[in-house]
Amino acid sequence: MREDRRSAEDVSRWIRDFLSQRDRDIEPDLDQDLFAEGVLDSLGVVSLVTGLESRFGARLTEKDFQDPRFSTIRGLSAIVSEARERPG
């Protein structure tokens, strides 16, 4: 369980770093809706997902993209952590 929390924290930190590299003026909250607030657009999502999959070895599925948690840093972190535990 502790490693799961650490992994989610690592993912959250990576996402914040990714977003700040795109726009240094933003510091999104863990539960802020990244789409509603205009922090991420469709091109940003592609870059974000590619980076997450590469960095954390997770394969996100269509179901992950439709998960309501996909819109926040906290939710994305949970989704990526779960995806890392899936077989294959």
Backbone as JSON Lines, residues from 0, in Angstrom:
{"i":0,"aa":"M","n":[0.84,-1.19,0.0],"ca":[0.0,0.0,0.0],"c":[0.88,1.26,0.0]}
{"i":1,"aa":"R","n":[1.94,1.26,0.8],"ca":[2.8,2.43,0.85],"c":[3.44,2.7,-0.51]}
{"i":2,"aa":"E","n":[3.85,1.65,-1.21],"ca":[4.44,1.83,-2.54],"c":[3.41,2.39,-3.51]}
{"i":3,"aa":"D","n":[2.13,1.97,-3.4],"ca":[1.07,2.52,-4.24],"c":[0.96,4.01,-4.03]}
{"i":4,"aa":"R","n":[1.01,4.45,-2.76],"ca":[0.9,5.88,-2.47],"c":[2.1,6.61,-3.05]}
{"i":5,"aa":"R","n":[3.29,6.04,-2.88],"ca":[4.49,6.67,-3.42],"c":[4.41,6.77,-4.92]}
{"i":6,"aa":"S","n":[3.94,5.72,-5.56],"ca":[3.81,5.74,-7.01],"c":[2.85,6.83,-7.47]}
{"i":7,"aa":"A","n":[1.71,6.94,-6.8],"ca":[0.74,7.98,-7.15],"c":[1.34,9.36,-6.94]}
{"i":8,"aa":"E","n":[2.12,9.52,-5.88],"ca":[2.77,10.81,-5.62],"c":[3.8,11.12,-6.71]}
{"i":9,"aa":"D","n":[4.53,10.1,-7.14],"ca":[5.5,10.28,-8.23],"c":[4.8,10.72,-9.52]}
{"i":10,"aa":"V","n":[3.67,10.08,-9.8],"ca":[2.91,10.42,-11.0],"c":[2.39,11.86,-10.89]}
{"i":11,"aa":"S","n":[1.85,12.22,-9.74],"ca":[1.34,13.58,-9.53],"c":[2.45,14.6,-9.73]}
{"i":12,"aa":"R","n":[3.6,14.35,-9.17],"ca":[4.74,15.27,-9.31],"c":[5.14,15.4,-10.77]}
{"i":13,"aa":"W","n":[5.18,14.25,-11.48],"ca":[5.56,14.28,-12.89],"c":[4.55,15.09,-13.7]}
{"i":14,"aa":"I","n":[3.25,14.92,-13.43],"ca":[2.23,15.67,-14.16],"c":[2.37,17.15,-13.89]}
{"i":15,"aa":"R","n":[2.58,17.53,-12.64],"ca":[2.76,18.96,-12.32],"c":[3.97,19.53,-13.05]}
{"i":16,"aa":"D","n":[5.06,18.78,-13.08],"ca":[6.26,19.23,-13.79],"c":[5.98,19.37,-15.29]}
{"i":17,"aa":"F","n":[5.28,18.4,-15.85],"ca":[4.91,18.43,-17.26],"c":[4.1,19.69,-17.56]}
{"i":18,"aa":"L","n":[3.09,19.96,-16.75],"ca":[2.22,21.12,-16.97],"c":[2.98,22.43,-16.79]}
{"i":19,"aa":"S","n":[3.88,22.49,-15.82],"ca":[4.62,23.74,-15.61],"c":[5.61,23.99,-16.74]}
{"i":20,"aa":"Q","n":[6.09,22.94,-17.39],"ca":[6.98,23.12,-18.54],"c":[6.21,23.68,-19.73]}
{"i":21,"aa":"R","n":[4.93,23.35,-19.82],"ca":[4.09,23.87,-20.9],"c":[3.7,25.32,-20.66]}
{"i":22,"aa":"D","n":[3.5,25.67,-19.37],"ca":[3.07,27.02,-19.02],"c":[3.51,27.29,-17.58]}
{"i":23,"aa":"R","n":[4.54,28.1,-17.45],"ca":[5.12,28.36,-16.13],"c":[4.19,29.14,-15.2]}
{"i":24,"aa":"D","n":[3.13,29.73,-15.74],"ca":[2.21,30.52,-14.93],"c":[1.14,29.69,-14.23]}
{"i":25,"aa":"I","n":[1.11,28.39,-14.48],"ca":[0.07,27.58,-13.86],"c":[0.63,26.69,-12.76]}
{"i":26,"aa":"E","n":[-0.12,26.54,-11.72],"ca":[0.17,25.6,-10.65],"c":[-1.13,24.92,-10.29]}
{"i":27,"aa":"P","n":[-1.54,23.93,-11.08],"ca":[-2.85,23.32,-10.86],"c":[-2.93,22.57,-9.54]}
{"i":28,"aa":"D","n":[-4.09,22.66,-8.94],"ca":[-4.44,21.94,-7.73],"c":[-4.63,20.47,-8.1]}
{"i":29,"aa":"L","n":[-4.44,19.58,-7.15],"ca":[-4.6,18.14,-7.41],"c":[-5.99,17.78,-7.9]}
{"i":30,"aa":"D","n":[-7.0,18.55,-7.48],"ca":[-8.39,18.22,-7.82],"c":[-9.01,19.2,-8.81]}
{"i":31,"aa":"Q","n":[-8.2,20.06,-9.4],"ca":[-8.68,21.02,-10.39],"c":[-8.98,20.29,-11.7]}
{"i":32,"aa":"D","n":[-10.1,20.62,-12.32],"ca":[-10.45,20.03,-13.61],"c":[-9.56,20.67,-14.67]}
{"i":33,"aa":"L","n":[-8.62,19.91,-15.18],"ca":[-7.62,20.44,-16.1],"c":[-8.21,20.85,-17.44]}
{"i":34,"aa":"F","n":[-9.32,20.26,-17.82],"ca":[-9.96,20.59,-19.09],"c":[-10.86,21.81,-18.94]}
{"i":35,"aa":"A","n":[-11.67,21.82,-17.9],"ca":[-12.59,22.94,-17.67],"c":[-11.83,24.24,-17.44]}
{"i":36,"aa":"E","n":[-10.66,24.15,-16.83],"ca":[-9.86,25.33,-16.54],"c":[-8.95,25.72,-17.7]}
{"i":37,"aa":"G","n":[-8.95,24.94,-18.78],"ca":[-8.13,25.25,-19.95],"c":[-6.66,24.94,-19.78]}
{"i":38,"aa":"V","n":[-6.32,24.15,-18.78],"ca":[-4.92,23.78,-18.56],"c":[-4.46,22.79,-19.62]}
{"i":39,"aa":"L","n":[-5.35,21.88,-20.01],"ca":[-5.04,20.9,-21.05],"c":[-6.01,21.01,-22.21]}
{"i":40,"aa":"D","n":[-5.48,20.87,-23.41],"ca":[-6.31,20.77,-24.61],"c":[-6.01,19.43,-25.26]}
{"i":41,"aa":"S","n":[-6.58,19.18,-26.41],"ca":[-6.43,17.86,-27.04],"c":[-4.97,17.52,-27.37]}
{"i":42,"aa":"L","n":[-4.21,18.5,-27.83],"ca":[-2.79,18.24,-28.13],"c":[-2.0,18.0,-26.85]}
{"i":43,"aa":"G","n":[-2.35,18.73,-25.81],"ca":[-1.69,18.55,-24.52],"c":[-1.93,17.17,-23.94]}
{"i":44,"aa":"V","n":[-3.14,16.67,-24.14],"ca":[-3.48,15.33,-23.64],"c":[-2.64,14.27,-24.33]}
{"i":45,"aa":"V","n":[-2.47,14.41,-25.63],"ca":[-1.65,13.44,-26.37],"c":[-0.23,13.43,-25.82]}
{"i":46,"aa":"S","n":[0.35,14.6,-25.63],"ca":[1.71,14.69,-25.09],"c":[1.78,14.14,-23.66]}
{"i":47,"aa":"L","n":[0.79,14.48,-22.86],"ca":[0.74,14.02,-21.47],"c":[0.66,12.5,-21.4]}
{"i":48,"aa":"V","n":[-0.26,11.92,-22.15],"ca":[-0.44,10.46,-22.14],"c":[0.81,9.75,-22.64]}
{"i":49,"aa":"T","n":[1.38,10.26,-23.72],"ca":[2.61,9.66,-24.25],"c":[3.72,9.69,-23.21]}
{"i":50,"aa":"G","n":[3.86,10.82,-22.53],"ca":[4.87,10.94,-21.49],"c":[4.61,10.03,-20.31]}
{"i":51,"aa":"L","n":[3.37,9.95,-19.87],"ca":[3.02,9.08,-18.74],"c":[3.28,7.62,-19.07]}
{"i":52,"aa":"E","n":[2.87,7.21,-20.26],"ca":[3.08,5.82,-20.65],"c":[4.57,5.49,-20.74]}
{"i":53,"aa":"S","n":[5.34,6.41,-21.27],"ca":[6.77,6.2,-21.41],"c":[7.47,6.2,-20.05]}
{"i":54,"aa":"R","n":[7.17,7.18,-19.23],"ca":[7.85,7.33,-17.94],"c":[7.48,6.25,-16.94]}
{"i":55,"aa":"F","n":[6.2,5.87,-16.91],"ca":[5.74,4.96,-15.86],"c":[5.41,3.56,-16.37]}
{"i":56,"aa":"G","n":[5.6,3.29,-17.65],"ca":[5.37,1.96,-18.18],"c":[3.93,1.51,-18.1]}
{"i":57,"aa":"A","n":[3.02,2.45,-18.16],"ca":[1.59,2.15,-18.09],"c":[0.98,2.28,-19.47]}
{"i":58,"aa":"R","n":[0.05,1.4,-19.79],"ca":[-0.7,1.5,-21.03],"c":[-2.11,1.92,-20.69]}
{"i":59,"aa":"L","n":[-2.47,3.13,-21.08],"ca":[-3.82,3.62,-20.81],"c":[-4.75,3.14,-21.91]}
{"i":60,"aa":"T","n":[-5.95,2.78,-21.52],"ca":[-6.95,2.23,-22.45],"c":[-8.03,3.27,-22.71]}
{"i":61,"aa":"E","n":[-8.88,2.97,-23.67],"ca":[-10.02,3.84,-23.96],"c":[-10.88,4.03,-22.71]}
{"i":62,"aa":"K","n":[-11.04,2.97,-21.95],"ca":[-11.81,3.05,-20.7],"c":[-11.17,4.05,-19.74]}
{"i":63,"aa":"D","n":[-9.84,4.09,-19.68],"ca":[-9.15,5.06,-18.82],"c":[-9.46,6.49,-19.24]}
{"i":64,"aa":"F","n":[-9.48,6.72,-20.56],"ca":[-9.75,8.07,-21.07],"c":[-11.17,8.53,-20.75]}
{"i":65,"aa":"Q","n":[-12.08,7.59,-20.62],"ca":[-13.47,7.93,-20.32],"c":[-13.76,7.97,-18.82]}
{"i":66,"aa":"D","n":[-12.8,7.58,-18.02],"ca":[-12.96,7.59,-16.56],"c":[-13.1,9.05,-16.09]}
{"i":67,"aa":"P","n":[-14.1,9.37,-15.29],"ca":[-14.29,10.75,-14.81],"c":[-13.07,11.3,-14.05]}
{"i":68,"aa":"R","n":[-12.28,10.42,-13.51],"ca":[-11.07,10.86,-12.77],"c":[-9.98,11.39,-13.7]}
{"i":69,"aa":"F","n":[-10.11,11.14,-14.99],"ca":[-9.09,11.52,-15.96],"c":[-8.87,13.04,-16.03]}
{"i":70,"aa":"S","n":[-9.77,13.82,-15.48],"ca":[-9.7,15.28,-15.62],"c":[-8.87,15.98,-14.55]}
{"i":71,"aa":"T","n":[-8.42,15.26,-13.52],"ca":[-7.64,15.91,-12.46],"c":[-6.3,15.22,-12.29]}
{"i":72,"aa":"I","n":[-5.37,15.91,-11.68],"ca":[-4.06,15.32,-11.41],"c":[-4.21,14.13,-10.47]}
{"i":73,"aa":"R","n":[-5.0,14.28,-9.41],"ca":[-5.2,13.18,-8.47],"c":[-5.8,11.96,-9.19]}
{"i":74,"aa":"G","n":[-6.8,12.21,-10.03],"ca":[-7.45,11.13,-10.75],"c":[-6.52,10.46,-11.75]}
{"i":75,"aa":"L","n":[-5.79,11.27,-12.51],"ca":[-4.83,10.72,-13.47],"c":[-3.77,9.87,-12.78]}
{"i":76,"aa":"S","n":[-3.33,10.35,-11.63],"ca":[-2.32,9.6,-10.88],"c":[-2.85,8.24,-10.47]}
{"i":77,"aa":"A","n":[-4.09,8.19,-10.02],"ca":[-4.7,6.91,-9.63],"c":[-4.85,6.0,-10.85]}
{"i":78,"aa":"I","n":[-5.31,6.55,-11.96],"ca":[-5.49,5.76,-13.17],"c":[-4.16,5.17,-13.65]}
{"i":79,"aa":"V","n":[-3.11,5.97,-13.66],"ca":[-1.8,5.49,-14.09],"c":[-1.29,4.42,-13.13]}
{"i":80,"aa":"S","n":[-1.45,4.62,-11.84],"ca":[-1.02,3.62,-10.86],"c":[-1.76,2.31,-11.07]}
{"i":81,"aa":"E","n":[-3.05,2.37,-11.33],"ca":[-3.85,1.17,-11.59],"c":[-3.41,0.5,-12.9]}
{"i":82,"aa":"A","n":[-3.13,1.3,-13.92],"ca":[-2.74,0.77,-15.21],"c":[-1.39,0.05,-15.11]}
{"i":83,"aa":"R","n":[-0.52,0.51,-14.25],"ca":[0.78,-0.12,-14.06],"c":[0.64,-1.52,-13.48]}
{"i":84,"aa":"E","n":[-0.44,-1.77,-12.75],"ca":[-0.65,-3.06,-12.11],"c":[-1.37,-4.06,-13.02]}
{"i":85,"aa":"R","n":[-1.92,-3.58,-14.11],"ca":[-2.63,-4.49,-15.03],"c":[-1.64,-5.37,-15.78]}
{"i":86,"aa":"P","n":[-2.01,-6.6,-16.01],"ca":[-1.13,-7.48,-16.78],"c":[-1.03,-7.03,-18.24]}
{"i":87,"aa":"G","n":[0.14,-7.27,-18.81],"ca":[0.37,-7.07,-20.23],"c":[0.26,-5.73,-20.69]}
